[in-house]
Amino acid sequence: MSEENEAYSLFDDVCMAVDNAAAHMDIHPGLLEQIKACNAIYKFNFPIRNDDGTYQVLKGYRIQHSHHKLPVKGGIRFSSYVNEEEVKGLAALMTYKCALVNIPFGGAKGGVSIDPTKYNVSQLERITRRYTSELIKKNFIGPAIDVPAPDYGTGAREMSWIVDTFEAFNPNVINAKGCVTGKPLSQHGIDGRTEATGMGVFFGIREAVSVKEDMDALGLTTGLRGKKVIIQGFGNVGYHSAKYLSEAGALIIGIAEYNGGIYDEEGIDLEALKAFQVKNRGFKSYHKGEFISEANSLLTYPCDILVPAALENQITGENAGDIKAKIIGEAANGPVTQEAEKILAQKNVMIIPDMYLNAGGVTVSYFEWLKNLSRVSFGKLEKRYDMKKFDALLESIENATGDTFTEAQKELIVKGASERDLVVSGLEETMVTAYHEMNKTRKEKNIESLRTAGFILALERIAVSYMDLGIFP
């Protein structure tokens, strides 16, 4: 979608979902309008000098959707599809996502309208640092104000450039590392952030298929074992979603990428396919399975669970009628349009909404931000203490019983929690609790849509924040 073709608006789609949820609530119309509106929109142009001495003028955005809680939180996207409506929609989704999973951030999003594959590392660094300096000038970044993160087209490398630029401008800010999350470990990132979104997708789908009543309604058994899964997108989120689902017993039979897909009813060797993709920049000529040149057609292949983990607006009114999956797990932001959702509801397809399912990234980003503010790694203070305590406990049990624990048993019980152990535990707790709260709301309100239930929960929590601030009665 380009700026010249804005017939589809992600922001309007999100607002429509909010209105659908509000219809099931008693909420002040003025308060609803405030919640839906973007609090601050910053769009700007800035130049970049190319290696050959020529210049380009690039367009950047940072949109803060909601200030009901600060700081606001949301990724930075480098993509030729970046435009104001997309960024507004993504920022709004961040607001409702954080509220749904009880993460104390407002929502935001940012981006630069470029195709990052057409720029070298030196150019990307100049673009990132200049973008950051523009945010600093307008006070649109800071550990207490606005905390960006990676998104489509950016990663840990770009986040390290951002934090370095922010620290250069703010040498006296002791918590400067907390101005951005998704940083490399060497720059005070957190262990587990890379796989966080995909792991959250796994936890969310696992919880959904654990509810017997819901699976009976879909004609499925409970549990992941044996479930046939198709993944759209084999980047960071798609790969880790597939990895953890596969390890839990699901069978990954299809993977779609922008330049082709692979289909194999016997199951795909994820590590072998990933290695091939990295080496060959695609799946063509992969030795096993069927190569699908029109990769998006895989969305309509028979499967139990379909996981769109690429871009928004992938399942629309045009192809929704052909979807054969029983469950769609929205790992990407906004992959199913409102029109498509109505069609899928008539087909009794369960949609696990993006605002919940891909919240693993912001959840672990929250843990990273807390780590940066406390300036100490999780587990560092208590790990050895716990190990010695449990070791003494086992020794007491052995002395009292005369039995001896095996080395494997000792290692499992005595082991103190590492930073990654605590991050995974916190992520699992967040995803498990949020799913069952959302599903409970769906049943209490007697509605079919998990998305609507999620928005109801989010709206209730945001409304309470505004009322506690005394802005609305």
N, C-alpha and C positions, 0 to 999 in steps of 0.2 A: 504493500500500500504506500503510495507516494503522497506528497502534500497536494498534488494536483487532483488526486482521486481520494477524497475523504468521505465517500458515501457511507462507509462503515466507520462508526465512532466507538472505540472501546469505552470511552468515558460515558457516553450515552447508554451503552449496554450495562455498565456497572450501576448507573443511576436507576435504570429500569429494574434491575434486581433489587436495589434498595427500596424502591416504591412497592414492589411485590411483597417484600418482607413487612414494610410499614403497614400494609393493608391488614395484617394480622395483629397489629399493636395499637395501643392508645398512646399516640405520641403527638406532641404539639407541632402543628404544621410549620411554624417558624423555626423550631428546633430541628426539624427534619431538613429544612432548606439549608440551615447552617451546616449540618453534618455533611450534606451532599456537596456543598460548594468547596472549591479550592481556596485555601486561605491566602496563598501567595504564589504568583507565577512569575518566574524570571526567565526571559528568553533574550539571548544576546548573540551578537556576531563578533568573531575575533579572527585575526589573520594568522596564518602559518607560512613561514618561509620555507620553500622546498629546497632540496639539495642543489638544484640547478639554478637557484637564485630567483625563481619565480615565486609568486605568492598566491595563496588561496584564502578566501574568506569562508569560514565555517560557521554553522549555526549550532548553538548550544542551548540547553534547557536545564532548569532545576525547578521543580514544582513541589511545593509543600502543600499537601492536601488538607491536613488537619493539625491544628495546634491544641487540641484538647489535652494532649500530653506532649511533653518535650523531654528529650530531643525528638525530632522527626527522623524517620529511618526509611531508606530505600536505595536501590542499586543505581548504578550509572551504566547506561547502555550505549555502545558504539555500534550503530547500524544505519544503513542508508534508509531504513524504514522509519527512523525516529522523526516524529512530528509532535506538535502540541497536543493533539487529541489522544495520541497513543500514550504520551507521558502522563497526561492528566488521568487517564484511565488506570494506568499502572500505579500511580501515586494513590489513587482512591482505593484500589485493591489492597495496597499496603496498610492503609488505615484500618480497614475492616478485618484484614488478616491478623494484624497485631492485637486487635480487640478480641477477636474470636479465641485466640490461643493465650490470652492474658499476658501479653508482652507489653510493658508500659512505654510504648512509643506511639507518636503520631505517624501518619504515612507520608512518604515523599518518593520522588523518582527523578532521575536526571538522564541526560543523554547528549550525544553529539551526533549530528546527521552525517555520518561517513561510513564507507565500507572499509573496515579495518584491514581487510586482506590486501587492499591496494596501497598500503603505506608500510614503510619499513620501520624497524624498531626505533630508530632515532626520531623519525617523524611522529610516531605514536607517543613517544615520551614528551616531545614538545607540545603536542596537542593536549595531553593529559595534564601537564604542569600548567599550561596556559588556562585551560578550563578550570583548574583548581584555583588559580589566582583570581579568576573572575568571580568565583564563588566567595572567596575570602573578602574581596572588595565590597561585596554587598551583604556580608555577614550571613551567608547561606551555607556555612560549614563550620563545625566545631563540636566538641564532645558534649556540650550542653544545649546545642542548637539544632544541628542537622548532621547526621552520621551516615554518609553513603556506604556502599558495598559494591561488590562485583555484580555484573549482570551480563546479558548477552553481549559478546564482543569484548569483554574486559575480564580481568582475573587478578590474581595476587600481585603480579608484576605492576599493573596499573595502580593498585591500592598502595604499593610501596612508594611509588612516585608521588601519589597524593599526600601521604603522611609526611614524606620528606619535604614537600613544598610547604605544607601547613606549618611544620616545625620551623622552617626557615623564616616564615612570616611572623611566627608567634613563639619566640625563644623563651618567654617567661611562663608559658602555659604548661604546668606540670603534668596535666592529663592529656597532652597533645596527641599521644598515641591513640586515644579514644575517639579521634575525629573521623575515623573510618574503620570499617571492619573487613574481614576477608584478606587480611594482610598475611605475608609469609611468616612462618614461625620465628624467623630471625628478626622480624620487625614487630614482635609481640603479638603475633596472631595466636590462634588457639588450635590445639590438636583436635582434629575431627571436623573442621570447618569445610574442607574440600568436599567430603562426601555427605555433608549434613542434609542437603535438600533431597538427594536420592534416598538416603536412609529414612528421612521423614516420610517420603512417599511410600516406602516399604512398610513402615509402622502403621500408616494410615490405612493402606489397603489390607494389611493383616488384621487390623481391628474390624474393618467393614465385613470381611468374610468370616469373622468369628461369631457373628450374631445369627443364630440358627433361624429365628423368625424371619429375618430379612433374606437369608439365602433360600429358605423354602419358597418365599414369594417369587424368587428369580429362577427357581428350578435348579439350584446349585447346592452342592454339599458345602459344609463349613470347612475352613482351613484352606491354605494355599497349595497343599500337595496335589500335584496332578493338574492344576489349573493351567490352561493354555493362555499365554500372554503375548501380545504384540506391542512393541514399543516404537513410537515415532520420535526420532532424535536419539543419537548415540554420542552426544557430548557428555559433559560432566554429570548432569542430572539423569539423562537417559541411561548412561552406562551404570551408574551406581544403583539406580532403581532396579535395573535388570539383574545386577549382581546379587543384591540382597533378596530379591524375589526368588531368583534361581536357587540360592543357598537354602531358602526355606521350603524348597520342593516344587516351586512352579516351573513350568516348561516354557521357555522363551522360544516361540516358533517364528517370529517375524520381527525384523528391525528395519525401519525406514529412515533414510537420510535424504538430504535435499538432492543428491546426485545419484539416487538409486537405493534399492533395498535388497534384503536377503530374506527368503522364506524357506523354512525347513521344518516339516511336521515332526521330525524326530528330535528336534531341539537344537539350539545353536550353541556352539562352544564360544562363550563370550570373550574369553581372553584371547583366543586365536583370532577371532574376528576383529577385536580391537587392535591387536598388533598389526593385522593386515591393513586396517583402515589408516592407522598412523603412517605406515610405510607407503601406501598407495593412494592415500587421500580419497578413498572410496571403497566400495565393495565389488566393483566389476572385476571379473575373473577370479573371485574367491572360489576355492576348490570344492566347497561343500554347500548344498542347498541351491535354490533357484534364485538367480539374479532378477530383480523386478525393476525395470528401467523407469516405469511410472510409479515411483515409490509411494505416493499418496494413495494409490489404489489399495495398499496394504491396510489402510484404515477400515476398509470394508470387508476384509477377509474374516472367515469364521474364527472366533476365539472366545474365551470366557472373559478376559480382562484386556481392555485396550488402554494404553498409557501414552497419550500425546505429551511429549516432553520437549517440544520444539518452540514454535512461535504461536501467537494468538490467531484466532479466526481460521482454524483448520477444519473444524467440523461445522458445516453451515447448513442452511436449508436445502442446498443442492445435493449434498451427499449423506445427510442424516438418515434419510429413509433406507439407505443401503447398509447402514451399520448393523453388524451381526453380533457384536459383543454384548454380554449381559451387564458388564460393569465398565464404566469409563472413569479412569483415575486421572484427573487433570493435573499432571505434573508441571505443565507450562502455565503461563498466565493467560487466561481467556481463550483457550483453544476451542471451546464450544460456544457458539453464538446463542442469543436468546431464542431466535427462530428455530435453531436446531434443537435446543433443549425441549421445546414444546413437542416437536416431532418425536424425540427420543422418549419423552414421558408417556406418549401414547403407545410406544413399543415396549413399555415396562423396563426400560434401561435405567439402572442406578448410576447416577453421576456423583462421584466423590469430588466436591468442588475445589478449585484451585486455591481459593482463599484459605482453605484448611490444609489441603494435601501438600502444597509446596511450602508450608510454613517452617519446615526444618531449617532452611537457610537463615531466616530472620531469628529463629529461636537460638541457634548457636551463635549468630552474630551478637545477640543480646548477652550471651555468656562471655564472648570476647570483649565486649564493651565493659562489662563488669570487671573482668580481669584487668583491663587497662586502667580502670579507675582505682582498683585496689592495689595495682602495681605488684601483684604476686600471682603465681600460677596456681590453679586449682590443684589441691592435693599435696602441695609442697610442704605445708606446715604439719599435716596430720598423717601422711602416708607411713613414715617409719614408726611413728607412735602406734598406729593401728597394727602394723606387722608384729611388733614386739608384744603387744597385748594379746593378739590372737595366738602367737607362738607359745606364750606362757599358758594360755588357756588349754591348748592342745596337750602341752606337756603335763598339765594337771589331770586332764582326762586320761592320758596314758598311764600315769602313776596310779590313778584310782581304779582303773579297769584292768590293768595288766596287758591291754591290747596296744598295738602299735599302728599308727596311721602310715599309709604308703607315702612315698615322696610326692606322688601326683596329688594325693589328697591334701597333703600339707601345703603344697604350692597353691592349690586352689583356695584353701581356707585362709591361709596366712597372708596371701597377697594383699598389699595395700592398694587402694584405688589410685590409679594414675589420672592425669588430667583428662585423657581421652575416655577412660572409664566413666568419669563423672559427667563428662559432656554427653556421652551416649545415654547414660542413665537419665539425665535431665531432659534430653530430647525425647526419649521414649515416654517419660512421665507426661510431658507436655502434649504429645500427640495422642496418647491413649486417653487422657482426661478430656481433651477437647473433642475427640470424636464422639465419645459416649454422651457428653453434654449436648452436642449438636443433634445426635440421633434421638436423645430423650426429648429435646424440644420439638423435633419433627413429629414425634408420636403424640406428645401432649397437645400440640396445635392441630393435630389431625391433617397434616399436609404431606404431600408426596416428596417434595424436593428437599434434599439435604442442603442445597445451596440457600434456599429461602430460610431454612432453619438456622443456618450459619449466620446469615445476615441479621436475623432477628436477635440472636445472642449478641452479635457485635453491636448492633444499634442500641440494645438495652444498656450495654456497658459504656458506650460513648455518651449516651444521653445522661447517665448517672454522673459522669465526669463533668459535663457542662452544667448540670444542675448543682453539683457540689461547688462549682466555681461561682455560683450565684448569677450566671448569665441568663438562665431561664428558670421559671418557677417549677 
